[in-house]
Amino acid sequence: MIKLQKSSFHNEKDTKEKLCDFISGAAILSMGEQCRKFEEAFSEKQKRKYSVFVNSGSSADLVLTQALLNVGLLKKNDIVGVSALTWPTNIMPLIQLGLHPFLIDCELKTLNVSPKTFKCALEVEPNIKALFNTNTLGHADDIAGIAQLCQERGILFLEDNCESLGSVVKGINLGNWGLASTFSFFVGHHLSTIEGGMVCTDDAELYDQLVMVRAHGWD
């Protein structure tokens, strides 16, 4: 049996000691100064204007979907294309919030949606309003072609980049090709906060909504 992940991390003893020191000395443990600093550092690294830290990559997908509904970029009963090879939490928020996921085939060689499979999906379902594309295992197919296709057809382009933090295509970080992207910091991923996730965007109005959705109305 091959385990999905191991519950450990680099310099584990030293890291655990620092975590204990932080917990014993911090006045605020949730959405405090360390959270703000991490969001700012992540934005700088990812080359995005805004980052919103949440408790998991799963919550990042949920928070982003709700924020898009709040600003009117998505509406109840809209059809959203999703990669057929993805994680359940890429699909469940859509169902939970009254949207309709439409599974799009992935290429065997890349394990990702391609412009070809996306065009085929649009022939079957021309009313797709958004594409929530999963960048699988650190890779992407022709993501520039997918982004161009979305732009030409007025389709909202979003990226689930939980597995591809740090990957770059044509000089652009994966996660920066669409309006917004989600990340996971689960212990089995590239960068771990043990649990945690992030939503990134360059859109100021969407950012304000993401912050409020995260805290159930608090800004």
C-alpha positions as CSV (number, residue, x, y, z in Angstrom):
1,M,0.0,0.0,0.0
2,I,1.2,3.5,-0.9
3,K,0.1,6.1,1.5
4,L,-1.4,9.3,0.2
5,Q,0.7,11.4,2.5
6,K,2.9,11.2,5.6
7,S,2.0,13.2,8.6
8,S,5.4,14.9,9.0
9,F,7.4,17.8,7.7
10,H,11.0,19.2,7.3
11,N,12.9,19.9,10.5
12,E,9.9,18.5,12.4
13,K,11.3,18.7,16.0
14,D,12.3,22.4,15.5
15,T,9.0,23.2,13.8
16,K,6.9,21.7,16.5
17,E,8.8,23.6,19.2
18,K,8.2,26.9,17.3
19,L,4.5,26.0,16.9
20,C,4.3,25.5,20.7
21,D,6.0,28.8,21.4
22,F,3.7,30.6,19.0
23,I,0.5,29.1,20.5
24,S,1.6,29.8,24.1
25,G,2.6,33.4,23.3
26,A,0.0,34.5,20.8
27,A,-2.8,36.8,21.9
28,I,-4.9,35.9,18.8
29,L,-4.8,32.5,17.2
30,S,-7.2,33.1,14.2
31,M,-6.9,35.7,11.5
32,G,-4.2,37.6,13.4
33,E,-0.9,39.2,12.5
34,Q,0.8,36.0,11.4
35,C,-2.2,35.3,9.1
36,R,-1.9,38.7,7.5
37,K,1.8,38.4,7.0
38,F,1.4,34.9,5.4
39,E,-1.3,36.3,3.0
40,E,1.0,39.1,2.0
41,A,4.0,36.9,1.5
42,F,2.0,34.4,-0.5
43,S,0.6,37.1,-2.7
44,E,4.2,38.3,-3.4
45,K,5.4,34.8,-4.2
46,Q,2.4,33.9,-6.3
47,K,2.5,37.3,-8.0
48,R,-1.2,38.1,-7.2
49,K,-2.6,41.2,-5.6
50,Y,-4.7,39.5,-3.0
51,S,-4.6,36.3,-1.0
52,V,-7.2,35.1,1.5
53,F,-6.2,32.4,4.0
54,V,-8.8,29.8,5.0
55,N,-8.8,26.6,7.0
56,S,-8.4,24.2,4.0
57,G,-8.2,23.9,0.3
58,S,-11.8,22.5,0.4
59,S,-13.0,25.7,2.1
60,A,-11.1,27.7,-0.5
61,D,-13.2,26.2,-3.2
62,L,-16.4,26.8,-1.2
63,V,-15.5,30.4,-0.2
64,L,-14.6,31.3,-3.8
65,T,-17.8,29.9,-5.2
66,Q,-19.9,31.8,-2.7
67,A,-18.0,35.0,-3.3
68,L,-18.6,34.7,-7.1
69,L,-22.3,34.3,-6.4
70,N,-22.3,37.3,-4.1
71,V,-20.7,39.6,-6.8
72,G,-23.0,38.2,-9.5
73,L,-20.4,36.6,-11.7
74,L,-22.2,33.3,-11.2
75,K,-25.9,32.8,-10.6
76,K,-28.0,29.9,-9.2
77,N,-28.4,27.1,-11.7
78,D,-25.5,28.1,-13.8
79,I,-23.5,25.3,-15.4
80,V,-19.8,25.1,-14.4
81,G,-17.3,22.9,-16.2
82,V,-15.0,21.0,-14.0
83,S,-12.1,18.6,-14.7
84,A,-13.2,14.9,-14.7
85,L,-10.0,14.1,-12.8
86,T,-10.3,16.2,-9.7
87,W,-11.0,16.1,-6.0
88,P,-14.6,15.9,-4.6
89,T,-14.3,19.3,-3.0
90,N,-14.0,20.9,-6.4
91,I,-17.5,19.6,-7.2
92,M,-19.4,19.5,-3.9
93,P,-19.4,23.3,-3.3
94,L,-21.0,23.8,-6.7
95,I,-23.8,21.4,-5.8
96,Q,-24.1,22.8,-2.3
97,L,-24.6,26.3,-3.6
98,G,-27.1,25.5,-6.4
99,L,-24.8,25.3,-9.4
100,H,-24.6,22.4,-11.8
101,P,-21.1,20.8,-12.4
102,F,-20.4,19.5,-15.9
103,L,-17.5,17.0,-16.1
104,I,-15.0,17.6,-18.8
105,D,-12.7,14.8,-20.1
106,C,-9.0,15.0,-19.5
107,E,-6.2,13.9,-21.8
108,L,-4.4,10.6,-20.9
109,K,-1.0,12.1,-21.6
110,T,-1.4,15.2,-19.4
111,L,-4.2,14.1,-17.0
112,N,-5.6,17.6,-17.6
113,V,-8.4,19.3,-19.6
114,S,-7.1,20.4,-23.0
115,P,-8.6,23.0,-25.5
116,K,-9.7,20.0,-27.5
117,T,-11.7,18.3,-24.7
118,F,-13.0,21.7,-23.6
119,K,-14.3,22.4,-27.1
120,C,-15.9,18.9,-27.2
121,A,-17.7,19.7,-23.9
122,L,-19.0,23.0,-25.2
123,E,-20.4,21.2,-28.2
124,V,-22.4,19.0,-25.8
125,E,-23.2,21.8,-23.4
126,P,-22.9,25.2,-24.9
127,N,-24.3,27.0,-21.8
128,I,-21.2,26.5,-19.6
129,K,-20.8,29.8,-17.7
130,A,-17.5,29.0,-16.0
131,L,-14.6,26.6,-16.1
132,F,-13.2,25.5,-12.7
133,N,-10.0,23.8,-14.1
134,T,-7.9,21.5,-11.9
135,N,-4.1,21.7,-12.5
136,T,-3.3,18.1,-11.7
137,L,-0.1,16.8,-10.1
138,G,2.0,19.9,-10.9
139,H,1.1,20.0,-14.5
140,A,-1.3,21.6,-17.0
141,D,-2.3,21.0,-20.6
142,D,-2.4,23.9,-23.0
143,I,-3.6,26.3,-20.4
144,A,-3.0,29.4,-22.6
145,G,-5.3,27.9,-25.2
146,I,-7.9,27.2,-22.5
147,A,-7.7,30.7,-21.2
148,Q,-8.0,32.1,-24.7
149,L,-11.1,30.0,-25.4
150,C,-12.7,31.2,-22.2
151,Q,-12.0,34.8,-23.1
152,E,-13.4,34.4,-26.6
153,R,-16.6,32.8,-25.3
154,G,-17.1,35.0,-22.2
155,I,-16.6,32.0,-19.9
156,L,-15.3,32.7,-16.3
157,F,-12.0,30.9,-15.9
158,L,-11.0,29.6,-12.4
159,E,-8.1,27.3,-11.3
160,D,-7.9,24.7,-8.6
161,N,-4.2,24.9,-8.1
162,C,-4.0,22.8,-4.9
163,E,-1.5,20.3,-6.5
164,S,0.5,22.7,-8.6
165,L,1.9,25.5,-6.4
166,G,5.1,26.7,-8.0
167,S,4.5,25.4,-11.5
168,V,5.0,27.9,-14.3
169,V,3.8,27.9,-17.9
170,K,5.1,30.4,-20.4
171,G,6.4,32.6,-17.6
172,I,3.1,32.7,-15.8
173,N,2.4,30.9,-12.6
174,L,-0.3,28.3,-12.6
175,G,-3.1,29.8,-10.6
176,N,-2.7,33.2,-12.4
177,W,-4.3,32.3,-15.7
178,G,-7.9,33.0,-14.6
179,L,-9.9,35.4,-12.4
180,A,-9.1,33.5,-9.2
181,S,-7.4,30.3,-8.0
182,T,-7.4,28.1,-4.9
183,F,-4.6,26.4,-3.1
184,S,-4.2,23.8,-0.4
185,F,-1.6,23.6,2.4
186,F,-2.6,20.2,3.6
187,V,0.3,18.2,5.1
188,G,0.6,16.1,1.9
189,H,1.1,19.1,-0.4
190,H,4.2,21.1,-1.4
191,L,3.8,23.8,1.3
192,S,2.1,22.8,4.5
193,T,0.4,24.7,7.3
194,I,-0.7,21.2,8.5
195,E,-4.3,22.3,7.5
196,G,-5.1,25.4,5.4
197,G,-5.9,26.8,2.1
198,M,-5.8,30.1,0.1
199,V,-7.8,31.9,-2.5
200,C,-5.9,34.3,-4.8
201,T,-7.1,37.0,-7.2
202,D,-6.3,40.4,-8.6
203,D,-9.9,41.6,-8.5
204,A,-10.5,44.1,-5.6
205,E,-14.3,43.6,-5.4
206,L,-14.0,39.8,-5.4
207,Y,-11.3,40.1,-2.7
208,D,-13.6,42.1,-0.4
209,Q,-16.3,39.4,-0.8
210,L,-13.8,36.6,-0.1
211,V,-12.8,38.2,3.2
212,M,-16.4,38.6,4.2
213,V,-17.4,35.1,3.2
214,R,-14.5,33.7,5.1
215,A,-15.8,35.2,8.3
216,H,-19.6,35.0,7.7
217,G,-20.1,38.7,7.0
218,W,-17.2,40.2,8.9
219,D,-14.9,42.4,6.8
